[in-house]
Amino acid sequence: MTTTLLAWPLSAALLAAYLWYVRGGDVARGSGRIARYRRWMRRAPLAIGASSLVALWIGGRIDALFVMPGEFSALARSARHIAGFGDDIRGFQLAVLGGFAGGVVIGLVIGWWRARRGKRQLVAGNLERILPRTRAELAWTSMLAITAGVVEELFFRLALPLFATLASGSALLGFALALAAFIFAHRYQGRIGMAFSGIAGALMAILYLSSGSLAFAMLVHALLNLNGLVIRPALIRPTAP
């Protein structure tokens, strides 16, 4: 088990990797949107993906990839109470996937209706810099959507809150720190986008704690990203060849 003494430097190392990621500058002006996608695909897996795995390995907590840490048990009970499914984890997972599928269909119908009438699409914040405009960009956003679902859950729902919990003695504080970092990482979306990112991050934390499965949280996160960055743009927003 990770000692409190070791948890502090590991927490600091994770935050340093995170700051390197969010404050690492942007591509040169005029480089194009695909250059921005490529930059993200280089930096994010390294900064928040690899750093999480290394911290878990050094801290002797690789098992947390497959079994939810015991330090989260009290919060997990509260999350299951909020979710309203108690210990019926399978029922909770099916309800989440069913609700997601229904939301996608409703969102597509609304988006199609607004597009037919020339109305602006409803988006949560400023997403223009990442929404695809061509088929080539659509392929890149597909990779981004899946990769983000994996590495962001690994970092913001497991590694950072775990070591922050071990350092502070409070799981609630650990998840609060991770949520704040998650919100700040989406600052490019503007205030509205950050607000929605905060809601999404809190819901993903509840989903992870309720299900006890990091893999399930990764799956749902990736599906949400695919819906917003791939499915909706491909079916509603016209893309050039």
TARARA-V60348 format. One record per residue. RES is the residue in one letter. NEAR is the number of other C-alpha atoms within 8 Angstrom. Layout:
RES;NEAR + RES;NEAR
This chain:
M;5 + T;9 + T;7 + T;8 + L;7 + L;9 + A;14 + W;11 + P;8 + L;11 + S;12 + A;8 + A;8 + L;13 + L;9 + A;8 + A;11 + Y;10 + L;9 + W;9 + Y;11 + V;8 + R;6 + G;7 + G;5 + D;5 + V;8 + A;5 + R;5 + G;4 + S;8 + G;7 + R;9 + I;8 + A;9 + R;11 + Y;12 + R;8 + R;9 + W;9 + M;10 + R;8 + R;9 + A;12 + P;11 + L;9 + A;12 + I;16 + G;13 + A;9 + S;11 + S;13 + L;10 + V;8 + A;11 + L;12 + W;9 + I;7 + G;11 + G;9 + R;10 + I;8 + D;7 + A;10 + L;7 + F;8 + V;8 + M;11 + P;8 + G;5 + E;9 + F;10 + S;8 + A;7 + L;10 + A;12 + R;10 + S;8 + A;12 + R;15 + H;9 + I;6 + A;10 + G;6 + F;10 + G;8 + D;5 + D;7 + I;10 + R;6 + G;8 + F;11 + Q;10 + L;8 + A;8 + V;8 + L;9 + G;8 + G;8 + F;8 + A;8 + G;8 + G;8 + V;9 + V;8 + I;8 + G;8 + L;11 + V;8 + I;8 + G;12 + W;9 + W;8 + R;11 + A;11 + R;7 + R;6 + G;6 + K;7 + R;6 + Q;7 + L;5 + V;6 + A;8 + G;11 + N;11 + L;9 + E;5 + R;6 + I;9 + L;9 + P;12 + R;9 + T;9 + R;10 + A;7 + E;11 + L;13 + A;8 + W;10 + T;15 + S;11 + M;8 + L;11 + A;13 + I;12 + T;11 + A;13 + G;15 + V;12 + V;12 + E;11 + E;14 + L;14 + F;12 + F;14 + R;15 + L;11 + A;13 + L;16 + P;15 + L;12 + F;13 + A;17 + T;15 + L;14 + A;11 + S;8 + G;7 + S;9 + A;14 + L;8 + L;10 + G;15 + F;14 + A;9 + L;10 + A;12 + L;12 + A;9 + A;9 + F;12 + I;13 + F;8 + A;8 + H;11 + R;10 + Y;6 + Q;11 + G;10 + R;8 + I;10 + G;13 + M;14 + A;9 + F;10 + S;11 + G;12 + I;8 + A;8 + G;11 + A;9 + L;8 + M;11 + A;10 + I;12 + L;10 + Y;13 + L;15 + S;12 + S;11 + G;9 + S;11 + L;14 + A;7 + F;10 + A;12 + M;12 + L;10 + V;10 + H;13 + A;14 + L;11 + L;8 + N;13 + L;13 + N;10 + G;9 + L;15 + V;13 + I;9 + R;12 + P;13 + A;10 + L;8 + I;10 + R;7 + P;8 + T;10 + A;6 + P;5
